[in-house]
Amino acid sequence: MAIRKLRNIDGSGGVMLPKDDLRRDGMVDADGEIKDATITVDRVDDGEYRIKAVDPDDL
């Protein structure tokens, strides 16, 4: 399990995701750049969140 630090990003909380994990999920292009994506964030319990890449047409 990777431990990440919660950071203040323009007044909201942000967490960096490991690039290797994003690459495995097809979210990094051939040049090593992170692709734009639509992400949902659900609070599932106290201190627990689930993030998921979704097709914006399915929203």
MIDREN-131692 format. One record per residue (C-alpha): chain; x, y, z; residue in three letters. Coordinates in nm, 2 decimals. Each point is the difference from the previous one (the first is absolute). Layout:
<sites>
+----+--------+--------+--------+-----+
! ch !     xx !     yy !     zz !  aa !
+----+--------+--------+--------+-----+
!  A !      X !      Y !      Z ! ALA !
...
+----+--------+--------+--------+-----+
</sites>
This chain:
<sites>
+----+--------+--------+--------+-----+
! ch !     xx !     yy !     zz !  aa !
+----+--------+--------+--------+-----+
!  A !   0.00 !   0.00 !   0.00 ! MET !
!  A !   0.14 !   0.34 !  -0.10 ! ALA !
!  A !  -0.02 !   0.27 !   0.26 ! ILE !
!  A !  -0.06 !   0.35 !  -0.14 ! ARG !
!  A !  -0.03 !   0.34 !   0.16 ! LYS !
!  A !  -0.32 !   0.20 !  -0.03 ! LEU !
!  A !   0.09 !   0.34 !  -0.13 ! ARG !
!  A !  -0.18 !   0.34 !  -0.03 ! ASN !
!  A !  -0.06 !   0.07 !  -0.37 ! ILE !
!  A !  -0.18 !   0.33 !  -0.04 ! ASP !
!  A !  -0.21 !  -0.05 !   0.32 ! GLY !
!  A !  -0.08 !  -0.37 !  -0.08 ! SER !
!  A !   0.17 !  -0.32 !   0.11 ! GLY !
!  A !   0.21 !  -0.18 !  -0.26 ! GLY !
!  A !   0.19 !  -0.32 !  -0.01 ! VAL !
!  A !   0.25 !  -0.10 !  -0.27 ! MET !
!  A !  -0.05 !  -0.34 !  -0.16 ! LEU !
!  A !   0.30 !  -0.22 !  -0.09 ! PRO !
!  A !   0.08 !   0.04 !  -0.37 ! LYS !
!  A !   0.08 !  -0.37 !  -0.03 ! ASP !
!  A !  -0.36 !  -0.08 !   0.11 ! ASP !
!  A !  -0.14 !   0.26 !  -0.24 ! LEU !
!  A !   0.21 !  -0.15 !  -0.28 ! ARG !
!  A !  -0.14 !  -0.35 !   0.08 ! ARG !
!  A !  -0.35 !   0.15 !  -0.03 ! ASP !
!  A !   0.08 !   0.15 !  -0.34 ! GLY !
!  A !  -0.01 !   0.36 !   0.13 ! MET !
!  A !   0.36 !   0.08 !  -0.12 ! VAL !
!  A !   0.07 !   0.07 !  -0.36 ! ASP !
!  A !   0.30 !  -0.13 !  -0.21 ! ALA !
!  A !   0.19 !   0.32 !   0.09 ! ASP !
!  A !  -0.04 !  -0.06 !   0.38 ! GLY !
!  A !  -0.26 !   0.27 !   0.04 ! GLU !
!  A !  -0.31 !  -0.04 !   0.21 ! ILE !
!  A !  -0.31 !  -0.01 !  -0.22 ! LYS !
!  A !  -0.30 !   0.22 !   0.08 ! ASP !
!  A !  -0.27 !  -0.21 !   0.17 ! ALA !
!  A !  -0.34 !   0.04 !   0.17 ! THR !
!  A !   0.02 !  -0.13 !   0.36 ! ILE !
!  A !  -0.27 !  -0.05 !   0.25 ! THR !
!  A !   0.08 !   0.03 !   0.37 ! VAL !
!  A !  -0.24 !  -0.17 !   0.25 ! ASP !
!  A !   0.03 !   0.03 !   0.38 ! ARG !
!  A !  -0.07 !  -0.36 !   0.11 ! VAL !
!  A !   0.07 !   0.03 !   0.38 ! ASP !
!  A !   0.17 !   0.22 !   0.25 ! ASP !
!  A !   0.35 !   0.07 !  -0.15 ! GLY !
!  A !  -0.06 !  -0.24 !  -0.29 ! GLU !
!  A !  -0.05 !   0.11 !  -0.36 ! TYR !
!  A !  -0.03 !  -0.19 !  -0.33 ! ARG !
!  A !   0.11 !   0.16 !  -0.33 ! ILE !
!  A !  -0.09 !  -0.14 !  -0.34 ! LYS !
!  A !   0.07 !   0.09 !  -0.36 ! ALA !
!  A !  -0.33 !   0.02 !  -0.19 ! VAL !
!  A !  -0.11 !   0.07 !  -0.35 ! ASP !
!  A !  -0.15 !   0.35 !   0.01 ! PRO !
!  A !  -0.27 !  -0.11 !  -0.24 ! ASP !
!  A !  -0.13 !  -0.24 !   0.27 ! ASP !
!  A !  -0.06 !   0.27 !   0.25 ! LEU !
+----+--------+--------+--------+-----+
</sites>
